[in-house]
Amino acid sequence: MTQPDDQLLASLFDEARSENVEPSDDLLTRVLADADECQPKASSVSAAKASFWDRLLSGVGGWPALSGVTAAGVAGLWIGLTPPDVVDDWVANAMGNTTSVSFVDDFAGFDEVTLDG
């Protein structure tokens, strides 16, 4: 059943390929005129050259991004100059050194407080 349909389509495609259709000159003129209207027009005012700082600011992402980078830099500097005690332990463990913590001195008199008597 599909064979006659395939032959019909093949004959229609062959007929369409044999026709040589050229667009009219009027159509081409209208298409090119429409394309000229869609093109962006050059501005008559030349933009001033941006300064180094303006280009740097726009490269970072503007003021919101620059404030985030500044906050991260200040936090990193603060943590780097005055690290918490936990960081010392982490670094010691990462480098293979061990540290020990003794609570015996802190609770030396604890057993006397807990005695009944």
C-alpha positions in Angstrom: 0.0 0.0 0.0 2.9 2.4 0.6 4.4 1.8 -2.8 1.9 4.0 -4.7 2.2 6.8 -2.2 6.0 6.7 -2.5 5.8 6.8 -6.3 3.4 9.7 -6.1 5.7 11.6 -3.8 8.7 10.8 -5.9 7.0 12.1 -9.0 5.9 15.3 -7.2 9.4 16.0 -6.0 10.8 15.4 -9.5 8.3 17.9 -10.9 9.2 20.5 -8.3 13.0 20.0 -8.9 12.5 20.5 -12.7 10.9 23.9 -12.3 13.4 26.8 -12.2 11.8 29.5 -10.0 13.6 32.8 -9.7 12.4 35.6 -7.3 11.3 38.7 -9.1 13.4 41.9 -9.0 10.6 43.7 -7.1 10.7 41.0 -4.3 14.5 41.3 -4.1 14.4 45.1 -3.9 11.8 45.0 -1.1 13.8 42.3 0.9 17.0 44.4 0.6 15.2 47.6 1.6 13.8 45.8 4.6 17.2 44.5 5.6 18.7 48.0 5.4 16.1 49.3 7.8 16.9 46.5 10.3 20.6 47.3 10.4 21.8 49.3 13.4 22.6 52.9 12.6 26.0 54.3 13.5 25.8 56.8 16.3 27.1 60.3 15.5 28.5 60.8 19.1 31.7 59.0 19.7 32.0 57.4 23.1 34.8 58.6 25.4 37.5 56.1 26.1 37.0 54.5 29.4 39.7 54.8 32.0 41.7 51.9 33.4 39.6 51.9 36.6 36.3 51.9 34.7 37.4 49.0 32.6 38.7 47.1 35.6 35.4 47.7 37.5 33.4 46.5 34.5 35.7 43.5 34.1 35.1 42.4 37.7 31.3 42.7 37.3 30.5 46.2 38.7 30.2 47.5 42.2 28.3 44.5 43.7 30.9 42.1 42.6 33.7 44.3 43.7 32.2 44.6 47.2 32.1 40.8 47.4 35.7 40.5 46.3 36.7 43.2 48.9 34.8 41.4 51.7 36.4 38.1 50.9 39.9 39.7 50.7 39.4 41.4 54.1 38.2 38.2 55.7 41.1 36.2 54.2 43.6 38.8 55.5 42.0 38.8 59.0 42.0 35.0 59.2 45.5 34.9 57.9 46.9 37.4 60.4 45.0 36.1 63.5 44.1 32.5 62.9 41.9 30.8 65.4 43.4 28.0 67.6 41.5 25.4 65.6 43.5 26.2 62.5 46.8 25.5 64.3 45.5 22.0 65.2 44.3 21.4 61.6 47.6 22.4 60.2 49.5 20.3 62.7 47.4 17.3 61.9 47.8 17.9 58.1 51.6 18.0 58.5 51.8 14.9 60.5 52.4 16.4 63.9 50.2 15.4 66.8 49.0 17.6 69.6 47.6 16.5 72.9 45.2 18.2 75.2 45.2 17.5 78.9 42.3 18.5 81.1 43.9 17.2 84.3 45.3 20.5 85.4 42.1 22.3 84.8 40.1 19.8 86.9 42.7 19.1 89.6 40.3 19.8 92.5 37.2 18.3 90.9 37.3 15.0 92.7 37.3 16.8 96.1 34.2 18.8 95.2 32.3 15.6 94.3 33.1 13.7 97.5 30.2 13.4 100.0 31.1 14.0 103.4 
